[in-house]
Amino acid sequence: MTEATHAEPTGAGLRILLVEDEPANRALIRAILGRARDPALRDHVLHEAATSADATAILTTDPLDVVLLDVRLPDGSGLDLAAQIRGSSGPAPRIVIISASVLPAERSRAIESGADAFLGKPFSAAELVELLVGLGPDRGVES
């Protein structure tokens, strides 16, 4: 059984896809985002996928701003999925590779695959929130 969730938009917050096969890691990121106080995350929409196949299905049907992408997935490499996202036509979401492998060579491979950023595990809630806010698109909101 695959695990993919679609969320209905509720506001102007970031539209995020979390691709992570470990339920505990998805729950942690879901909790961090749910508690974030930054306006860009307050009304976020979170989609979740446990496999590359589930992520691809969501990517083809839902507009997204950011993809949080684990490297090791049960049906493939997150780096391959990042390259696939970058190679697709149309506007591509920002990609953040999340990995426990934090060696410089791994970081370089992540960026070479098309990722905009790399976040090493373990990470703090503040690191994740700061990174997402920094990657978020300007939605044309005038101040």
Steps between C-alpha positions, in 0.01 A plus 500: 500500500639841408462805710420826325292782631357795317411812691250761397631857474391719788687822437799668343765296684759276344390190315740229616553138400677285759648183350613280789449127553535503880166582669677640808700744288185612316325551834791708630504729197119525507519608866775756432300654217182496706667698777688745277407861563637654184220635277636308199439174686190589698266408214726241339364204308687175564486200269675183611642208302690193617633397159630653178194369318262672743702820476491493121122462506467805726750701295293446185171609656573764763689830463779514758749753630744272682584129505668360812666187369668214685789338314418136574153393397363146470453525124794714395736784574384843605790639297356337187159646580657844546662473155168388354323801653766735362473341155123539475344781304319785668568671828683273741476520877802571716664176616652434841689173540478366855753235593683346794805468276661839551841447342609777262484262203136418582412869522666558163309210341175646635566840346618343173170305482312828484432574866485859618608411853619216722386440857691247706327273751462560783385859457330745731152638451650846458730378220212350306275802542777746406586298191139474383429868554816586306397280208139609487377679192391860485129461435457859396391611844551871535612642830 
